[in-house]
Amino acid sequence: MLLGVRHALVGDVLVRGNVRVHEGRIAAVGVVPAGPSGLAAPGFVDLQVNGFAGVDFLAAESSDYATAGAALAATGVTAYLPTFITAPEDAYRPAMSAVAGATPSGPRILGVHLEGPFLSARWPGAHDPAHLQPPGTALLDRLGRVPPVALMTLAPELPGALELIRALVDQGTVVSCGHSDADATTAHAAFDGGARAITHVHNAHRRFAHRDPGLGGVALVRPDVTVQAIVDGVHLAPEVAYGAFLAARERFSLVSDAMAAAGLGDGRYRLGSREVEVRGMAARLADGTLAGSVLTMDTAVRNLVALGAAEVDALLAATRAPARLLGRGGLGVLAAGGPADVVVLDDRLEVRATFVGGRRLYHA
């Protein structure tokens, strides 16, 4: 099967020519003659998705993942982490079971992102402070390892957090720091101890100041830290979003932080136990606190380009950077012999088609 594109993103280079897919894998790139237009890129990898298309993952049934997955595929997503915000333990158990029982018919589910409950009470964002807990391994031990907790966001300044980071890293869980009041010294200690990312930079953590850079300032300058950002025009001012990209470059990773309203429009929705009102691109609690987003990954890519990033760099921020953070070889790249997880984009970077393992999940 030929994808009918003019270029393909291979590594960090646009290669002219068509792309051939055979038996679920990329058979060849640079095939002559090239298609008339369009671009084949690795499928988008979203590491923070609270919900989508009316589905709140914390309350979802296994069957709901087909609905959310189809809608995610229409935005170019081929792999993602269902994300659970802070909740009582008895809410996590059925949510984890629903992921484990989801039929693998859509984008790849790479595990779970637990965003909490080991977060700072000073920076809870939309998380319910009543359900925050001190860090420890007991909760994770009770939840089990199926599905795996692939990514965990925690506040490294909390008592026991640095020890938990080391334990999580030892068992193969990627740790991101966020919802945190950590100062620079503590942030360095967390990253030295194995944490590898910051969750939604410049949102819900200690504010950057010229003599107190905090978690965000440290993450931007350390070459071993992935900087995740919500580039929706709401969470970050344009200059702040683009400045973070310029500082991090190949370490810059787009996330949607999407919640159930994504793809549906204005109205009232749920984010875990919280009621959220959506107007335009903003999702907020009753007190005005931002509560996730309605951003999609294809829109995030276009937004980053509009800020000044090159198309290639914006696409890498939605593909290679998040896949590299999770250590998932073969994902986030398009190469001969690799899996055919591909998004086909038109010349305006609008999604034309999405494939997972060579199977077409979406066609415009």
Sequence and secondary structure as in RCSB ss.txt:
>XXXX:A:sequence
MLLGVRHALVGDVLVRGNVRVHEGRIAAVGVVPAGPSGLAAPGFVDLQVNGFAGVDFLAAESSDYATAGAALAAT
GVTAYLPTFITAPEDAYRPAMSAVAGATPSGPRILGVHLEGPFLSARWPGAHDPAHLQPPGTALLDRLGRVPPVA
LMTLAPELPGALELIRALVDQGTVVSCGHSDADATTAHAAFDGGARAITHVHNAHRRFAHRDPGLGGVALVRPDV
TVQAIVDGVHLAPEVAYGAFLAARERFSLVSDAMAAAGLGDGRYRLGSREVEVRGMAARLADGTLAGSVLTMDTA
VRNLVALGAAEVDALLAATRAPARLLGRGGLGVLAAGGPADVVVLDDRLEVRATFVGGRRLYHA
>XXXX:A:secstr
 B   SEEEETTEEEESEEEEETTEEEEEEESS  SS EEEE EEEEEESEETTEEGGG  TTHHHHHHHHHHTT
TEEEEEEEEES  HHHHHHHHHHHHT  S SSEE  EEEE SS  TTS TTS GGG     SHHHHHH SSS EE
EEEE TTSTTHHHHHHHHHHTT EEEE SB   HHHHHHHHHTT  EESSTTSSB   BTTB HHHHHHHH TT 
EEEE  SSSSS HHHHHHHHHHHGGGEEE   B TTTTT SEEEEETTEEEEEETTEEE TTS B SB   HHHH
HHHHHHHT  HHHHHHHTTHHHHHHHT TTTT   TTSB  EEEE TTS EEEEEETTEEEEE 
